[in-house]
């Protein structure tokens, strides 16, 4: 639920907190958490948080596929 405005670069392995608004021309570096409105650097991610990012992304993909399958039945 974050909003990413024009010309923002979110590097792989970076994290944007839900509800945040990243204003134009920002770069969110790998390994950092940004949040707020406007979003700003909060802290570096812990190794276990960085490791969880691809797991979380895979979960989102799984849930989308399940949702689409349910719609196909209707």
N, CA, C and O of each residue as an XYZ file, in Angstrom:
296
protein
N       0.782     -1.191      0.000
C       0.000      0.000      0.000
C       0.834      1.271      0.000
O       0.352      2.313      0.444
N       2.061      1.219     -0.479
C       2.885      2.428     -0.559
C       2.631      3.135     -1.892
O       2.188      2.514     -2.858
N       2.913      4.422     -1.932
C       2.809      5.205     -3.162
C       4.204      5.638     -3.565
O       4.932      6.255     -2.787
N       4.570      5.300     -4.812
C       5.890      5.627     -5.346
C       5.677      6.647     -6.462
O       5.048      6.344     -7.476
N       6.203      7.855     -6.271
C       5.982      8.947     -7.225
C       7.043      8.884     -8.338
O       7.925      8.026     -8.306
N       6.955      9.783     -9.310
C       7.804      9.796    -10.505
C       9.296      9.759    -10.197
O       9.777     10.368     -9.242
N      10.005      9.021    -11.042
C      11.468      8.960    -11.060
C      12.074      8.505     -9.739
O      13.157      8.954     -9.364
N      11.383      7.619     -9.035
C      11.917      7.008     -7.818
C      12.576      5.697     -8.217
O      12.048      4.955     -9.045
N      13.721      5.417     -7.632
C      14.407      4.139     -7.836
C      14.424      3.404     -6.507
O      14.977      3.884     -5.517
N      13.804      2.228     -6.505
C      13.850      1.354     -5.332
C      14.751      0.185     -5.723
O      14.373     -0.657     -6.537
N      15.930      0.145     -5.143
C      16.899     -0.893     -5.495
C      16.440     -2.255     -4.962
O      15.706     -2.326     -3.977
N      16.877     -3.332     -5.620
C      16.527     -4.670     -5.131
C      16.978     -4.843     -3.679
O      18.079     -4.436     -3.307
N      16.114     -5.450     -2.870
C      16.469     -5.668     -1.469
C      16.197     -4.482     -0.571
O      16.559     -4.504      0.605
N      15.560     -3.439     -1.104
C      15.136     -2.304     -0.282
C      13.711     -2.566      0.178
O      13.031     -3.428     -0.379
N      13.251     -1.834      1.189
C      11.925     -2.060      1.752
C      11.234     -0.720      1.962
O      11.787      0.190      2.579
N      10.006     -0.612      1.435
C       9.170      0.572      1.627
C       8.021      0.158      2.537
O       7.287     -0.776      2.214
N       7.854      0.833      3.662
C       6.796      0.502      4.612
C       5.420      0.807      4.018
O       5.261      1.743      3.234
N       4.436      0.006      4.403
C       3.061      0.200      3.938
C       2.570      1.603      4.302
O       2.842      2.112      5.389
N       1.846      2.208      3.373
C       1.285      3.529      3.603
C       2.238      4.681      3.356
O       1.863      5.845      3.492
N       3.461      4.362      2.996
C       4.464      5.405      2.768
C       4.256      6.083      1.421
O       3.667      5.507      0.506
N       4.744      7.312      1.312
C       4.731      8.043      0.047
C       6.171      8.449     -0.245
O       6.748      9.288      0.445
N       6.740      7.834     -1.285
C       8.119      8.156     -1.680
C       8.023      9.253     -2.740
O       7.487      9.043     -3.829
N       8.551     10.418     -2.397
C       8.437     11.589     -3.261
C       9.407     11.511     -4.449
O      10.354     10.725     -4.421
N       9.174     12.323     -5.494
C       9.953     12.220     -6.727
C      11.469     12.303     -6.527
O      11.979     12.957     -5.616
N      12.155     11.601     -7.433
C      13.611     11.655     -7.571
C      14.379     11.076     -6.386
O      15.539     11.431     -6.176
N      13.762     10.202     -5.616
C      14.462      9.564     -4.498
C      15.049      8.237     -4.961
O      14.554      7.622     -5.905
N      16.104      7.807     -4.288
C      16.694      6.485     -4.489
C      16.680      5.797     -3.137
O      17.227      6.311     -2.161
N      16.049      4.626     -3.086
C      16.003      3.833     -1.862
C      17.016      2.701     -2.034
O      16.769      1.761     -2.789
N      18.150      2.784     -1.341
C      19.230      1.814     -1.552
C      18.926      0.421     -1.001
O      18.127      0.251     -0.080
N      19.573     -0.539     -1.581
C      19.520     -1.920     -1.106
C      19.819     -1.960      0.387
O      20.744     -1.307      0.868
N      19.019     -2.740      1.108
C      19.285     -2.960      2.523
C      18.744     -1.896      3.459
O      19.013     -1.934      4.660
N      17.976     -0.936      2.920
C      17.413      0.112      3.767
C      15.899      0.002      3.847
O      15.244     -0.448      2.907
N      15.347      0.426      4.997
C      13.908      0.556      5.164
C      13.564      2.039      5.177
O      14.174      2.830      5.898
N      12.569      2.400      4.359
C      12.066      3.768      4.320
C      10.588      3.737      4.656
O       9.885      2.784      4.323
N      10.120      4.791      5.320
C       8.704      4.862      5.652
C       8.277      6.273      5.966
O       9.104      7.160      6.179
N       6.958      6.472      5.993
C       6.386      7.761      6.345
C       5.806      8.486      5.154
O       5.826      7.989      4.028
N       5.285      9.680      5.424
C       4.707     10.526      4.392
C       5.123     11.971      4.665
O       4.506     12.659      5.477
N       6.174     12.422      3.979
C       6.915     11.722      2.933
C       7.867     10.681      3.522
O       8.315     10.791      4.663
N       8.158      9.670      2.707
C       9.045      8.599      3.166
C      10.458      9.112      3.368
O      10.941      9.972      2.631
N      11.109      8.564      4.385
C      12.509      8.887      4.654
C      13.187      7.639      5.200
O      12.527      6.684      5.611
N      14.489      7.663      5.196
C      15.267      6.546      5.715
C      14.912      6.325      7.184
O      14.907      7.259      7.986
N      14.618      5.074      7.517
C      14.315      4.722      8.903
C      15.483      3.976      9.554
O      15.952      4.333     10.634
N      15.941      2.915      8.848
C      17.036      2.121      9.398
C      17.494      1.104      8.366
O      16.834      0.889      7.349
N      18.636      0.482      8.644
C      19.096     -0.624      7.805
C      18.303     -1.874      8.172
O      17.925     -2.073      9.327
N      18.062     -2.708      7.171
C      17.373     -3.964      7.415
C      18.308     -4.949      8.102
O      19.514     -4.956      7.858
N      17.737     -5.773      8.959
C      18.487     -6.854      9.598
C      18.642     -7.982      8.589
O      17.816     -8.111      7.685
N      19.684     -8.803      8.722
C      19.888     -9.892      7.753
C      18.668    -10.795      7.597
O      18.355    -11.219      6.485
N      17.972    -11.094      8.701
C      16.800    -11.971      8.595
C      15.648    -11.284      7.853
O      14.835    -11.958      7.220
N      15.573     -9.955      7.925
C      14.550     -9.229      7.176
C      14.872     -9.243      5.686
O      13.986     -9.434      4.853
N      16.133     -9.041      5.361
C      16.562     -9.086      3.964
C      16.295    -10.464      3.372
O      15.854    -10.577      2.229
N      16.560    -11.502      4.144
C      16.336    -12.871      3.674
C      14.852    -13.153      3.453
O      14.506    -13.993      2.623
N      13.973    -12.472      4.175
C      12.542    -12.718      4.071
C      11.904    -12.028      2.866
O      10.804    -12.412      2.468
N      12.542    -11.038      2.278
C      11.942    -10.295      1.161
C      11.530    -11.221      0.015
O      10.386    -11.128     -0.429
N      12.394    -12.110     -0.492
C      11.935    -12.976     -1.598
C      10.847    -13.965     -1.166
O      10.008    -14.351     -1.981
N      10.852    -14.373      0.089
C       9.801    -15.264      0.587
C       8.468    -14.532      0.592
O       7.448    -15.080      0.176
N       8.483    -13.296      1.065
C       7.271    -12.488      1.090
C       6.748    -12.244     -0.323
O       5.542    -12.327     -0.556
N       7.625    -11.949     -1.250
C       7.216    -11.720     -2.643
C       6.577    -12.979     -3.221
O       5.560    -12.898     -3.911
N       7.162    -14.132     -2.947
C       6.598    -15.398     -3.433
C       5.212    -15.643     -2.830
O       4.327    -16.168     -3.504
N       5.024    -15.267     -1.571
C       3.706    -15.410     -0.948
C       2.666    -14.551     -1.650
O       1.539    -14.995     -1.866
N       3.035    -13.320     -2.009
C       2.101    -12.458     -2.733
C       1.716    -13.086     -4.064
O       0.539    -13.088     -4.426
N       2.683    -13.615     -4.794
C       2.401    -14.260     -6.079
C       1.450    -15.442     -5.875
O       0.502    -15.615     -6.641
N       1.700    -16.243     -4.858
C       0.844    -17.390     -4.549
C      -0.588    -16.938     -4.270
O      -1.536    -17.532     -4.784
N      -0.751    -15.893     -3.462
C      -2.087    -15.415     -3.127
C      -2.815    -14.867     -4.353
O      -4.024    -15.055     -4.485
N      -2.100    -14.196     -5.246
C      -2.710    -13.692     -6.480
C      -3.197    -14.860     -7.329
O      -4.300    -14.819     -7.874
N      -2.374    -15.901     -7.442
C      -2.766    -17.073     -8.229
C      -3.996    -17.752     -7.632
O      -4.886    -18.177     -8.368
N      -4.051    -17.857     -6.314
C      -5.216    -18.446     -5.648
C      -6.466    -17.606     -5.898
O      -7.542    -18.143     -6.160
N      -6.316    -16.292     -5.816
C      -7.435    -15.384     -6.045
C      -7.947    -15.512     -7.480
O      -9.157    -15.570     -7.703
N      -7.041    -15.556     -8.446
C      -7.440    -15.701     -9.847
C      -8.151    -17.033    -10.071
O      -9.126    -17.098    -10.819
N      -7.666    -18.094     -9.426
C      -8.296    -19.403     -9.563
C      -9.721    -19.378     -9.014
O     -10.623    -19.988     -9.588
N      -9.919    -18.676     -7.908
C     -11.261    -18.566     -7.327
C     -12.195    -17.783     -8.249
O     -13.373    -18.121     -8.369
N     -11.685    -16.751     -8.894
C     -12.495    -15.965     -9.811
C     -12.910    -16.791    -11.029
O     -14.015    -16.629    -11.546
N     -12.018    -17.678    -11.484
C     -12.293    -18.504    -12.653
C     -13.446    -19.464    -12.388
O     -14.167    -19.842    -13.310
N     -13.620    -19.856    -11.131
C     -14.690    -20.781    -10.761
C     -16.040    -20.079    -10.793
O     -17.060    -20.703    -11.085
N     -16.049    -18.790    -10.496
C     -17.317    -18.039    -10.443
C     -17.895    -17.886    -11.786
O     -18.958    -17.283    -11.935
